[in-house]
């Protein structure tokens, strides 16, 4: 007898529909699985056979063949176990096949018949809804995650027996329900990080505000203890709240990576801060079974690289293309995977090995040693930072000032206004932030007067800027004008934007 159930797989950050076909016939009692399977999928034969036995389903000695279709796509993971077991039970007549047609079934089986949590449920359920499915069965631990998708009923089951009861119509299990609105009621002070705690560093805080407003990449240079890391960790607190669409996209990535941790959705912008010993694969994604890396986990949020020169050079150099394309493509023999990487890059570094250059009272590094240290950051990577700011050493008086500092809420209000101006300006285009402007759109949205053009031309020649640096100055000037709620870019905006390129000239231009 033949039967068919439906399951799902992951391709990039999207779900892929998989047909699980089971055939039971007379002959030598063998259990075969075909369909371009990885080793963990092939091992499902033993997991399913023993789980069925321990759940009370004794199978006659028949030839069982299971095919996972389409057969030209490599199947990986353990999410097919439950659907394979259901297809086999249906083929043996334990379940009517018509009961399976509206269900997508996902889950890993233990030998005792329990259904275990799997990764990637959210994108699979999302894809199932687009394919016209109205119901899905997932592990109980993944039920809230799947229930986020509107228009499809998500049932969480703890055991194989529960799934069979549900499909036979004898179960009173209710579909999972999630209040989406409550998920976004996040306490802004939950992590206790606020810009009001940062004393002094007004120039650095101003630069961060501009960077967040236009999603510009920023590099902070300064001696140890000047507050670079402290400022960076508070960047998320001044970023606007996630939209539902952004939250779903981020949650898909975290679901695939197995980092959703029983949350239905990621409700706050990500802040990722990998250690400088991170490998290239962990940073950009990939591996034997491709998974998103840190740059994708930071999508719609912040990727903070502290002590930038300490990272392996070949590791940080691979950031160059994702920073331009806002995505990363992982090519494999059997498939090509694309992961989004629309993050804001924030980096911090010391100006030399000891950290105190050019203060010769503290720094004993030779010029050659300083140049060698700074040379770990290539010019092409440096060009991809829109803003380069110096964090100066704090003095005692600045630390003792009792003046009230701006809170993150105050700064976030200004950032929100600038962001809204960008959304209004770029309506009907694929641009959402000033950082995404191309040379063609810069001409349209960053028009300059004669005086502004003259100032920028002078800076271009004096500072020996590249074409990329020139365009980045214009994009930063556009953001500064937005913070002033001014549609026209003035010389003041151009001058401030040029200042944010002067630090890299100071250190790398010598």
N, C-alpha and C positions, 0 to 999 in steps of 0.2 A: 504494500500500500504506500502511496505517495502523499506527502504533506509539505506545506510551506509555512514558515514563520518569518518574521522580519526583525532584523537587528540593525545596529549602526556602527560605523567606524569613524575615525578622525582622519581628516586630510587637511593639513595646515591648521587653521582655526575653525574649519567648517566640518559639519557632519556629513557622512556619506551613507546612503541607504544600502544595506546588505540583505539579500534574500538567503534564508537558511532553508535549504531543501533537504528533506529526509526521505529515504526510500527503504522499505522493509520487504525482503523477499526470501524465498526458500534458498537453501544452499549452505555452504560452509559458514558456521557462525563466526563472522568477522565484523568488526566495527571499523569502518574506513571513513576518513575525512579528507576531502579534496577541495581545491580552490585557491592554490597559491598561498599556502599557510606558513606562518612563522612557527618556530618550535613551541612557543607558549600556547598557540592555538591548537597545534597537533596534540599537545598534552591534555587538551580538553576531553579527549576520548576517555581517559581513565577517570578524570574528575566527574564527568557526567555519568559514566556507568556506575561508579560507586555511590554517587549522590542519589541516583535513582533507586538503587538497592536499599540504601539506608533511609530513604523516604517512604519505603513500603511498596515500590513499584518493581515487581519481578518481571523481567523481560524474557519472552520465549527465545529459544536458541534459533535465531534468524540471522540472515546477512543484512547488516545495517550500513547504509552508505549515506553520508551527509556531505552536501556540496554548499559552499559559501560563494554566492554569485554577486557581482561579476567576477569571473575566474581570473581575469587579467590584472586585478588590483591586489597588491600584497596585503594580507590580513595580519594584523598584529594586536597583541593585548589579550585580555581575558574576559572582555565584555560579552563575548558570544556564548558563554557557557549556558546561561539560562535559556536562551532562545533555541540552542541545540537540543537541550533536554525537552523543551516544550514540543519542538517539531517531532522528536522521536516518539513521545507519548501520544501525539496526535496520529502519527503513522500507525501506531499499534491500536488505535481506537479508543484511547482513554479520554480524548477530547474531540469535540466536533470541529472540523477544520474551519467552518464558517465563523466560529467564534474568534478566530485569530486575525481576520482580515483587517480590522481597524486598529490593531495593537502593534506597537513597536516594543520589543522586549530586550532589555539590557541587564546584565548582571554576571558576576563571577560566582561560581559554586564552590562551597567547601565540600569535603568528603561526607560530612554529616547532613548535607542538604541545605545548609544555611546559604543565604545570598549575601555576598560581600560587596563592599563599596568599590566602585571603579572610577577612573578618571575620564573626563570629557563628556559627562552626561549632558551638560547645558547645551553645547553646540549640536550634539546629536538630536536632542529633543527639539531644538529650534529648527533643525533641518527636517525632522519628521513632520512638524507642523506645516512647513512649506510644501512638503510632498503630499499633503492631504490627510495624514493620519489624525485621528481624533482622540486616541488614548495611547498611553504608554505605561509599561511596567518597568520600574527601576528598583535598585536596592533601597531599602528604607532610609539608609544614611544619605542617599542622594536625592530623596524625594523633594525636599525644599528647593534644591537647586533646579530640578526639572520643572517644578511648579511655577517658576518665574515666567515661563513662556505662556502667554495668554492664548486661548483658543485650542488648547489640548489638555485633556485630563491626565494627570500624573498620579499613578498609584505606587506607593512604596510597599515592598514586600520583604519580609525577613527570611523566609524559607521557600524552597521549591514547592512544598505542599500548599503554601498560601497562594502562590502564583497559579497553581492548578485549580484551586478552589475559586479564585477570582475569574479565571477564564471559563470555568464551567458554569458560572452564574450562581454559585452557591455561597459566595462570600459576601459579608457585609462591610468589607473594607471601603472606606470613603476616599475619594481623591484628595491629595494634599492641597491645602490652600495657603497662599502667602499674601500678606498685606504689603504690597509694593511701597505704598506711601510711608509706612512705618520704617522700612529699611533705610530710607533716606533721612530719617530724623536722627542725625548723628550729632553728638555733642562736639562742638568745635574745640573745646578745651579738654577733650578726652585724653590726649597724650601730654597735656601740660606744657606744650611748646608754644611760645608767643614771642613776637618781636619786641614787646615791651621789656623783655628781659635782657635785650642786647643794648649795652651802654655804648655811647659814641658810635663810631663807624658810620657816620651819616652818609658819606659818599658811597660806601659799599651797599648800604640799605637802599639808597636811591637807585643804584645800578640794578639791584635785585628786583626792585619794583618795576623798572622798565623791562627787564628780561622776562618777568612773569607776564606782564601785560601783552607782550608780543610773542611769547614763547621762544625767546632768543636764547641761544647757548651762551653761557657765561663762564669765564675763567677768573678765579680769584688768586692773587699772588700776595704773599706776605709772610712774615716771620712766624715761628711757632707761638701759639697763645694769643694771636691777634683776633681770633673769633671767627675764622673762616668756616670751620665745621659747625660752630654754633649757629651761624647765620644760615648755612645751607640746610640744616635740619629743620628750620622753621619756614622754609619756602612753601611747603604744602599748605601751611596755615593761611597763606594769602592768595592761594589759587581759588578760582571760582568753583562752586559745587559741580559735581558731575551731572550731566544730563542722563536720562534713562538709557538712551542709545549708547552713550559712552560707557556707562556702567556695564551694560550687557556685553559690549565688545571686550572690555577688560576682564570681565568675569569668565568669558569663554577661554581666554588665554590662561587664567589661573586654574580653571577647571581641567584643562588639558595637562597642565603642569602638576596637578594634584595639590594645589595650594589654596583651594577654596575653603577648606577646614570647616565644613558644616554651615558656612554662610550661604545664604541664598544668592546674594549679589555682593560685589565689591562696591561699597558706597562712598569711599574716600579715594582721592587721587593717590596713586602709588608713589612711594618714595623708596627707591632701591639704592643701596649703598654697598656694592660688592667690595671685598677685600682686594688689595692689589696683587695677590697671588692667583687671582682667578684665571682660568684657562680661556683660550679663544672660543672654544665650543660652549662653555658655560656662559660666556658673555653674549655671543650672537645667536646661539641656538645650534641645534644639530644633534649629533650622537648616532649610535647604531639605530635606535628608534628615535627619530627626530622629535625634539621637544623645543619649545620656545626658550630663548635665553633671557638674560637680565634686561637687554634692551627692549624686548617685547613685554616683559613683566612690568617695565616702566612706562608702557604705552599710556598716553594722556596724562602722564605724571612727570616725575623727576628721576633722572639717573645721576647719582652723585658719585664722582670718582675722586676720592680724597687721596692726597699724595700722588698726583698724576704721573710724575716721572718714575715712580717706583713700579708702575705697571710694566709688564713686558712690552717692548716696543711693537712687536708684531701683533700683540693683542689689541692695543688701542688704535693701531693703524687701520684695523678692519672696521672701525667705526665710521670711517670717512664716507663710504657709500651709503650706509643706512641713514646717516645724518642728512644726506641730500635727498634720498628716495623716500624716507619715512617708512621704509619696510625692509625686510631682509628675506632673501630667497635662498633656500637650502636645496641644492641639487643632489639627487641620489640616482642610482642606476635605474630603480623602478619607478621613481616619481620625483616631482619637484614640489617643495612645500614653501608657501609664502606666509610669513608672519608680520603683522604690523609692528612698526617701531617709531611711532610718532611721539617721541619723548623730548623733554627739555634736558639738555646736557649741562650739568653744573660740575665744574672741576675746581679743585683747590690744590695749591702746590707752594712749596718753599722756593725762594729764588736761588738757593744753592744747597749743597749737601748739609752744611751746618744750619742753614735757614736764615741767616742774618744779613746776607749781602743786600745792599751796598754799604751797610753800616760797618765801617772798618774798625770801630771800637770793639765790635764783637766778632766780626767775620775775619777769619784768617785764610779763607780759600783763595787760591791763586786765580787769576783771570782765566787761565786755561781750564782749571777745574770747574769754575762757574760755567764757562761755555760748554764744557762737556756735559755737565748736569742739565743745563737748559736745552742742549742739543738732543736730549732724549725725546723732546716734543718736536716733531717735524713741522715745517712751515705749512704744508698742505692741511695738516690737522689744526694748526693754530689759526689758519684762515677760516676755519669753520666755526670759530667762536665769534659771535657778533659783538660781544662785550668782553673787554679785559680790564679788570679793576684791581687796584692795589689796596690791600687791607693793612693799614699802618699799625705799628706797635702802640698799644694803649699806654698812657701814662697814669700816674696815681690819681691826679685831679679828675680825669675823665671818669674813672671808676667810682669816684666819690660823689659825682654830681647827682643831686636828688631831683632834678627836673623830670617831669613826667614824660616817659617815652611813648611814642605812638604804639598802639596795639595792632595786632594782626588784623583785627576787624576793621580798623580805620583804613589800613593800607588796602585790604581786600575790597573795600567799597570803591576806591579809586580805580583799582584794577578792573573791577566789574564794569565800570563805565567805559573804560578804554576798550575792553573786550566787546562790549555791545556796539561801540562805534565801528569796530572792525566787521562784526557780523552784518551790520546794516550796509556798510560800504561794499562788501564782497558778496552780497546776496545775489543768488543766481549763478555763482561761480563755484569752483571746487576749492576756493581759498577760504580759510577760517581765521588765520592769524597772519600778522605782518611778516613773520619769518618765512612764510610759504610763498611770498611774492617771487616771481620769476623776472628775468631781465625785461621781458616784454611787458608784463603787468606793472613793473616798477615805473616804466615810462608813462603809464596811464594813471597810476594812483600816487606817484611821488613826484609830481611836477614841481619844478623849481623856478624861481624868478632869476633875473640876471645877477643880482647880488649874491644869491645863494649858490648859483652855479660857479661864480667867480671864486667864492670861498672854498668850495669843494675841489675845484680845479687846482687851486694853490696847494691844498693839503695833499692831493693826489701826487703832485710832483715832489713836494718837499719830503713826504713820508715814504715815497717810492712804493705806493700801494699797488696791490694786484687788482685785477678786474673783480675778483670775488670780494675782496675787502671793500672796494668802492661800492658795490651793490649792498653790502651788509651795512655800511654807514647809512645809506639811504633808507634801508628798512628800519634801522634803529631810530633814525630821525623821524620817520613816520609814526613810530610808537610813542616817542616823546611828545610829538604834536597831539596825538590822541589823548595822552594823559593831561595835556593842557586843554583838551576838548576843542582843538583847533584843526580845521580841515586843511589849512594852509601850512606848509612846512616853511619855517622862517630861519634866518641865520642863527638865531639862538639855539634852535633845535639841531641844526647842522653842526654847530660848534660843540655842543654837548656830545653828540654822537661821535665826532672826531676824537674827542678826549678819551672815549672808551676804546680807541685803537692806539692811543699813545703809550699805554703800558707795555704792549708787546714790542713797540718800537724801542722803548727804554731798555728792555732786557734782551731782546733778540736782535735789535737793530745795531748793536754795537759791533 
